[in-house]
Amino acid sequence: MENPRFDLMLISLQRAVLGHAWFEDQIFLPAFEAEPLLESRFVKEISQEHKDLDHLLKLLRKTHLAKRMEMEFTSTQFKALLTTHLLKEEDGLFPLTERILDEEGMNNLGAEMERRKMDVIKIFPPVKE
């Protein structure tokens, strides 16, 4: 049975992924550009995964629900990439951040993200039904 809200759910998911990527690519990762603990290869990998997740979501949005096997394949790819990406951040990026920044640095980074929250809402507005 087809969920009538499926398209809206995909749009909301894409908005969340793009917002997440924007915060990291524009604010979070640049704060560590000169840090030797965060190799540029790791940072580039995180940024590339943001693009790959967006690409897979665009494919899902273009795929008609009747193409069930294609939809399942793309959904499985998306889930695997998202899970791996979030684990890299949780197990690698964020612990490194805590080792690199002192409490003041963490507070400053958090304040900058909070200050720029409206920017991301303007760029990726909420989905309206």
C-alpha positions as CSV (number, residue, x, y, z in Angstrom):
1,M,0.0,0.0,0.0
2,E,1.3,3.4,-1.0
3,N,1.8,6.0,1.7
4,P,0.3,9.3,0.5
5,R,2.8,11.2,2.6
6,F,5.9,9.4,1.1
7,D,6.9,12.4,-1.1
8,L,6.6,14.8,1.8
9,M,8.6,12.5,4.0
10,L,11.4,12.3,1.4
11,I,11.4,16.1,1.1
12,S,11.6,16.5,4.9
13,L,14.4,13.9,5.0
14,Q,16.3,15.6,2.3
15,R,15.9,19.0,4.1
16,A,17.3,17.5,7.3
17,V,20.3,15.9,5.5
18,L,21.0,19.1,3.6
19,G,20.7,21.2,6.8
20,H,23.0,18.8,8.6
21,A,25.5,19.0,5.8
22,W,25.3,22.8,5.6
23,F,26.1,23.2,9.3
24,E,29.1,20.9,9.1
25,D,30.5,22.1,5.8
26,Q,30.0,25.8,6.5
27,I,30.6,26.1,10.3
28,F,31.8,22.9,12.0
29,L,34.5,21.6,9.6
30,P,36.1,25.0,8.8
31,A,36.8,25.4,12.5
32,F,39.3,22.6,12.2
33,E,41.0,23.3,8.9
34,A,44.4,23.8,10.5
35,E,44.2,20.8,12.9
36,P,46.6,18.0,12.1
37,L,44.4,15.5,14.0
38,L,41.7,15.9,11.4
39,E,43.4,14.9,8.2
40,S,42.0,16.7,5.2
41,R,41.2,13.3,3.7
42,F,38.8,12.6,6.5
43,V,37.2,16.1,6.2
44,K,36.8,15.7,2.5
45,E,35.3,12.2,3.0
46,I,32.7,13.6,5.4
47,S,31.8,16.4,2.9
48,Q,31.6,14.0,0.0
49,E,29.3,11.8,1.9
50,H,27.0,14.8,2.4
51,K,26.8,15.1,-1.4
52,D,26.3,11.4,-1.9
53,L,23.4,11.3,0.6
54,D,21.8,14.3,-1.2
55,H,22.3,12.5,-4.6
56,L,20.6,9.3,-3.3
57,L,17.7,11.3,-1.9
58,K,17.2,13.0,-5.3
59,L,17.2,9.5,-6.9
60,L,14.6,8.4,-4.5
61,R,12.4,11.4,-5.2
62,K,12.6,10.8,-8.9
63,T,11.9,7.1,-8.7
64,H,8.2,6.2,-9.1
65,L,6.9,4.0,-6.3
66,A,5.9,1.4,-8.9
67,K,9.6,0.7,-9.5
68,R,9.8,-1.2,-6.2
69,M,13.1,-3.0,-6.8
70,E,14.9,0.3,-7.8
71,M,13.4,2.1,-4.8
72,E,14.5,-0.7,-2.4
73,F,18.0,-0.7,-3.9
74,T,18.4,3.1,-3.6
75,S,16.8,3.1,-0.1
76,T,19.3,0.4,1.0
77,Q,22.2,2.4,-0.3
78,F,21.0,5.5,1.4
79,K,20.5,3.8,4.7
80,A,23.9,2.2,4.6
81,L,25.6,5.4,3.7
82,L,23.7,7.5,6.3
83,T,24.4,4.9,9.1
84,T,28.1,4.8,8.2
85,H,28.4,8.5,8.0
86,L,26.7,9.1,11.3
87,L,28.9,6.5,13.0
88,K,32.1,8.2,11.6
89,E,30.9,11.5,13.1
90,E,29.9,10.0,16.4
91,D,32.9,7.7,16.8
92,G,35.6,9.8,15.1
93,L,34.8,13.4,14.3
94,F,33.0,14.4,17.5
95,P,35.5,12.8,20.0
96,L,38.4,14.5,18.0
97,T,36.5,17.7,18.4
98,E,36.4,17.3,22.1
99,R,40.1,16.6,22.2
100,I,41.0,19.6,20.0
101,L,38.7,22.3,21.5
102,D,38.7,23.4,25.1
103,E,35.4,24.3,26.8
104,E,35.5,27.9,25.5
105,G,36.1,26.7,22.0
106,M,33.2,24.2,22.2
107,N,31.0,27.0,23.6
108,N,32.0,29.3,20.8
109,L,31.4,26.7,18.1
110,G,28.0,26.0,19.6
111,A,27.1,29.7,19.8
112,E,28.1,30.2,16.1
113,M,25.9,27.2,15.1
114,E,23.0,28.6,17.1
115,R,23.6,32.1,15.7
116,R,23.5,30.7,12.1
117,K,20.4,28.5,12.7
118,M,18.1,31.0,10.9
119,D,20.5,30.9,7.8
120,V,19.9,27.2,7.4
121,I,16.1,27.6,7.9
122,K,16.1,30.2,5.1
123,I,18.1,28.0,2.8
124,F,16.1,24.8,3.6
125,P,12.6,26.0,4.6
126,P,10.3,23.6,6.4
127,V,8.0,21.5,4.2
128,K,4.4,22.6,4.2
129,E,1.6,20.1,3.5
